[in-house]
């Protein structure tokens, strides 16, 4: 996987309303893991606001934002879906669907006004969302004798905080098994530091790398 910075996502759905020249713009952003899931979100919004004139959509899906779609849903071409999508692109988020429902207020906004309204609706809603950073991390396992588990827990917790790693859960069987998610370029350093902390008695076992949501 590429070590380049990955797009972020959002932790939970968020809603926001704008009123511009009597038109109501109801924006709904939701985290999704597929285009099908995004379509289901859009369907729910349409059903909930069945009497609205427009339900414009932009979505970005995939670890590297590979899939992108937008629709103007009856607004003049290029005035809704594309501006909404541009906000998601500019803010570098993925696995997100944005639906902006418009209740027409009787005053025409013009093409420029619509672009500003739809893009502002998504941007201001995204400002209210909790953004989750993503990173490619390598899973590393370390088996520790029970007698040393408490000391190693402290060592690994401090190491993770200093090296951008995440200390996961601990399993207790014949030995205590620690799981860490480590930046790929820090795996060798972990092995060296564990060796130093245990006089060479313990050796971490690297596993697969995967995309992980990490606290922002």
N, C-alpha and C positions, 0 to 999 in steps of 0.2 A: 504494500500500500504506500501511497505517496506520503512523504513526511511534511509536505506543504501544509500550511494552516487550513484546517477544514472549516466549512461553514458551521455556524452555531444553529441551535434550534430554540424552541420555547418550551417552558416546563408545563404549561397548562393553557387551556383556552382563556381568551380574554375578549371583552366586548367594550365598545366605545361608540358614542353617538355624536355626530356633528349636525348642526342646523345651519344651512346656508340659504339665504333668501327664501325662507319658508320650506325648502326641501329638507327632509330628514335623511341623513346617511347613517345607517346602522352597520357598523363594522364588526365582524366576528373573525377572530384569528384562532386557529386550533392546530395543535401538533398532530401530525399524521405520519404513518410509516409507509404508505403506498398511495398510488393514484386512486385505487378503489376505495380506500378509507377516506380520502379527500372528497371523492364523489358522494360518499354517504353523508359527510358533514354538510355538503352543499344541499343535498336532498332534504336534510332535516331543517336547514335554514329556510328553504323554499316552502316547506310544509308549515313551518311556524309563522312565516310572514307571507302567507299565500296571497294576500290582497295588495302586495307591493308591486310596483310597476317593473322594477329591475332588480336582479340579483347578480351583480358582476363578480367575477371570480379571477383569482390568480393563485397558482400553486407552484411550489418548488419541492421536489422529492428526490431523495438519494443522498448518500454520504458526501458526494461531491457536486450536489445540485444538478444531477444529470437530466432529470425530467422537469420540464417547465411548461406550463400552459396558462392561457388567460382567455377570458371571454367578456365581451362588452354587453351581452344580454339585452340587445335592443337600443343601447345608447349609440350615438354616432361613432363610427369606426375609429379606434385608436384613442378614445377619450376616457376609457375606464379600465379595462383589463390590463392593457399594456402599461399604463402609468402605475397601476397597483403592483404589477410584476417587477417593474423597475425599482420600486421601493424595496421589495424583498431582495432583489439582486444587490442593490447598493448597500443594504444593511447586512449582506452576507449571511442570510439565514436559509435553512433548508428544512425539509420535512414539516412544512407549514402550508396551510391553505388559508387564504383570505377571502372572505365573502363580504361584499358591501351591498346592503339592501337599501334601495332608494325609494322613498315615498315622495312623489313629485308635489311641490308646493305651489305650482301655478306660475312660477317665474322662470323664464328660460335663462340658463347660466352661460350659454355659449360654449364653444369647444374648449377654450382656455379655462373657463370657469369649471367645467366638468373635470378636466385633467387635474386642476388644483384640488378640487373637492375629493376626488377618489384617491389621489395620492396622499393627501393630508389625512384622510380617514385611516388608511393603512399605517402611515407613519406614526400618527398619534396613538393608535392602538398598540403598535409595536413598542412605543415608549412605555406603555403600561404593563407590558409582558415581562416575565422573569426569563431572561435569556440564559440558556445552558450552553456552555462551551463544549466542544468536542475535540478529541485527540486520539491519535493512533497510539495505543499502549500495548506492551507485551506482557502476557500473563506469566508470572514466575512463581513456582512452588518451592517452599522450603520446609523440610521436615526437621523438627527439633525435639530432643528428649524432653519429657515432661518437666524434669528438674530444672531445665534451662528456659522453659517457655516464657516465664514472666520477664526475665531479663531480656530475652530476645524480642519480646513484644515491644518493650520500651525502645530498644535499639532500632527496630524496623520502623516504628512509628516516627521516631525522630528523623531517620533516614528518608522516609517517604516525604515528610514535610519539607525537607531541604532539597529534594531532587525532583519535585513535581510528580511524584508517584502516589498511588492510592493503595492503602493497606486494606484488603478485604477481610472477609470472615476467617475464623480459625476453626479447623475441624480437629476433634480429639479422638484418636484411636490408639494404636500402639505407640504413636508419637503425636505431638502437636503439629498440625500442618497449616502453615501460614500461606496465604495467597496475596501476592502483590501485583498491581498493574503498573508497569514501569515504562517510561519513555525508552524506545529501542536503543538510543545512544547511551543510556545509563545502565543497561543490563550488565555490561562488563564491570562497571564501577561497583554495582551491587555485589557481584561475586567477590571482588577484591575486599570490600568492606566487611562482608560476612566472614570471609576467611580471616581477616585481621581480628574480628570480634570473637572468633571461636577457635583461634590458634589452628586454623585450617581444618577443623573437624567437620564443618558443615559446608555443603555446596548447593547453591540454588539451582533449580532446574527450569530453564526457560521453556515456555510453550508457544502458543500461537499469538499473533498480534491481531488486534481488533479495534474497531472504533468504539470509544467509550464516552459517555456523557460525564463531564467532570464539573464540580462546582465552579461558578464564575468568580 
